[in-house]
Each structure stands twice: as C-alpha cells, then as structure tokens.
Amino acid sequence: MTSCGCLVLEKVDDHDGEAAARGRGRVGVAQGGGGCGSCAGEWRSRSEAMFPIYVMGNSRGSTAAAARGIVDSGGDPIWEAVKSEAKYEAEKEPILSSFLYASVLSHNCLEQALSFVLANRLEDPTLLATQLIDIFNDVMMNNKDICRSIRLDAQAFKDRDPACAQYSWALLYLKGYHSLQSYRIAHVLWNQGRKVLALALQSRISEVFAVDIHPAARIGEGILLDHGTGLVIGETAVVGNWVSLMQGVTLGGTGKEHGDRHPKIGPGALLGAGATILGNINVGEGAMIAAGSLVLKDVPPHSMAVGNPAKVVGYTEKEDPSLTMKHDARRDYFEHVAISFSDDRANGSVER
C-alpha cells in the first residue's frame, strides 16, 4: 500500500486475448522519447513493452477486465509512470523543472498531484488554491470511486487520443481531463449536500475550461472528453462507462420542464464533435452519433445516427466506437441502402 492510502492498480489478464493481440492498453516508465510529435510513437512503443498495467482493448470484455484491475495492491503503475515521465521531462526541459516538481514530484500519490493541479487551475481571488487543495484532497482521498475513475479516465485519454502520448500529459495539460475530474469532485460535494459549493465549482469550471457539466449529472468511468471546449451536460443526464465525447457536444433538455429531462448515453457510445442530443431520450450502448447531428429520438444500440434531425444510417462494428474512435458506419450497409433506393426509384415507389 502506498503511504497515502490511495487505491492502486494491478495487472489483469485479458481472458479474451483480444487486447493482447492488438498490443493496446499498456503503460511505461519513461526512459526516453517524449515531447515532440516525431518521438511520441517511439515513446509509446518503448513504454508499452516495459510496464503493463491492465488491458484496455477494443472490446467490452477487455475493458470490464480493466475495471476489475483497480483494486488495493502493493503499487500504483500509473502514478509511477507519471513520476518517471515528469523526471524525464524536467531533465529534458529545465525551464519546467520547478513546475514539474510542484505539480508531480513533490507529491506522494496521484490524488494529491491532481488536487494541486486542479486547485491552481480553478483558483480565483476569493477561492484560494490552498482552500481548494484541502477540499479536493478530502474528497479524493476518501472516495474509492474517484480513485478508480481518475485512473481509468487517464488510461482512456492515453489509449484513445493520439495527441496524449504520456499519462502526465493528461494530468498536467489536457483540459478535457481537468474538467472531468473537477466535475467528479463537484458531484461528490453535491451528493454530500454541499450544493452551493458544488455549483460554485461548476461555475468556475465553466469559466476556466469552457466545459459546463452540472454536478448532479451522472458520468461513468473510462471517459474521454476530447478537447472538451463547448461541452454541455445537463442536470439529469446519464453517461455510461467507456463513452467518448468530442468537443461541442450538448446533452440538453427541450424546455423549462422540471424532473428527468436530459439524455441517457449507453456504455461505449461515441458522440461526435458538435452533436446535440436533447430531451429524456436514450442513446443505446455502442452507438455512434455523427458530428453536427441533432438527436431528438432514441438511437438503437450499435447504430449510427447522422443528420439534422438525426436518422439511423448504419451500424457500428462489434467493437464499441468509443474505444476504436471510428466515426463511420459499415460500408456494406450504405451499399445496401443505395441499391434499395435505386430499386425503389426504378419501381416508381420513390419520387424523382
């Protein structure tokens, strides 16, 4: 057990063998490579061969196995990787050494480092960083769900965002990750009855990160908020595990009615940039909403909805689109639709 008593990770075997075949979901202690785009791929391949944490493949089975790996154990590989990356980057870029020491190397665990980073991003003249650090530490050090979620989210960012080559990049630089973890703290405070403080945090999160998530919303783990800018999630929205949301997504209501009025997003769904989903409707598990779509009706599981208003135009592959990050549907479906449409026109059943 680490000195701060946080949850830690252990390796989980992928019984399906799928993730192992794909060579995904591994983490490494940084021994080289790092900052620039030309060496990011080299850093990934080197690290993935050195320090396996748990499997995060493209299938729901392997991601479930990953979740089971977040248990009490004798080490915390993600935190060890973050520290090693920070040490390497401090040597490579000395001007950042003080920043990296204060943000990472001076702390005993991921929770403390994250509290420091978030507090210094969210502070203002009347809500001091020292006050926020105390609040954030108290929440995260006493909530095992958050301890698990911040690690699964970090893994999601590294697995699904090609621009996130290191775990430390998510912790230090990516506002999608920052806004998501800040929401998680506000959500705990809301459920503890500290609603005014939760709302104050929501307001500050919106100002700093341009991400507006109501603290009462329910969001699962293994989430990717890619870029994050312009994301809006309403009070009664529910987002399942392993969902990926691009910038500009709105999960909103359709009026000023009270009660359950926001969308429910199933596990493994992928919501494209600028997608707007309104009302108490369901987006099925493994569904994909194309960029710029307006969704006003239920979307079946493992289907692809496109347009304004959105219509189902295809079906996703077996893997969840949130894990593959594929923004397209099966080509054979489109070929089938095109042939059927041509036949209908030939038979006079479709107006020319």
TAWOFEN-V346381 format. One record per backbone hydrogen bond with DSSP energy under -0.5 kcal/mol. NH is the residue of the N-H (numbers start at 1). CO is the residue of the C=O. If there is no record, write none. Layout:
# TAWOFEN-V346381
nh: (NH	NH)
co: (CO	CO)
This chain:
# TAWOFEN-V346381
nh: (5	8	10	15	17	21	22	23	24	27	30	39	40	40	41	43	44	45	46	47	48	49	49	50	51	51	54	63	64	65	66	67	68	69	69	70	71	71	80	81	82	83	84	85	86	87	88	89	90	91	92	93	96	97	100	101	102	103	104	105	106	107	113	114	115	116	117	118	119	120	121	122	123	124	127	132	133	134	135	136	137	138	139	140	141	142	142	143	147	148	149	150	151	152	153	154	155	156	157	158	159	160	161	162	164	165	169	170	171	172	173	174	174	175	178	179	180	181	182	183	184	185	186	187	188	189	190	191	192	193	194	195	198	199	200	201	202	203	204	205	206	207	208	209	210	211	212	213	214	214	217	218	219	220	224	225	226	226	227	228	230	231	232	233	234	237	238	239	240	242	243	244	245	246	248	249	250	251	252	252	261	264	265	266	266	268	269	270	271	272	272	274	275	276	277	278	279	281	283	284	284	286	287	288	289	290	290	292	293	294	295	295	296	299	302	303	304	305	306	308	309	310	311	313	314	316	320	322	323	324	325	327	330	333	334	335	336	337	338	339	340	341	342	343	344	345	346	347	348	349	350)
co: (2	71	69	13	14	17	18	19	19	51	28	36	36	37	37	39	40	41	42	43	44	45	46	47	27	47	25	59	60	61	62	63	64	65	66	67	8	69	76	77	78	79	80	81	82	83	84	85	86	87	88	89	93	94	96	97	98	99	100	100	101	104	109	110	111	112	113	114	115	116	117	118	119	127	124	128	129	130	131	132	133	134	135	136	137	138	139	140	143	144	145	146	147	148	149	150	151	152	153	154	155	156	157	160	161	163	166	166	167	168	169	169	170	173	174	175	176	177	178	179	180	181	182	183	184	185	186	187	188	190	189	193	194	195	196	197	198	199	200	201	202	203	204	205	206	205	231	211	212	233	214	237	217	239	243	223	224	245	225	226	210	228	249	212	251	234	263	218	265	221	240	269	224	271	229	246	275	232	250	277	259	281	238	264	283	241	266	287	244	270	289	247	272	293	250	295	252	279	264	282	299	267	284	303	270	288	305	273	290	307	276	293	294	282	285	300	314	288	311	309	294	294	306	304	304	302	58	268	320	320	321	325	315	330	330	331	332	333	334	335	336	337	338	339	340	341	342	343	345	344	344)
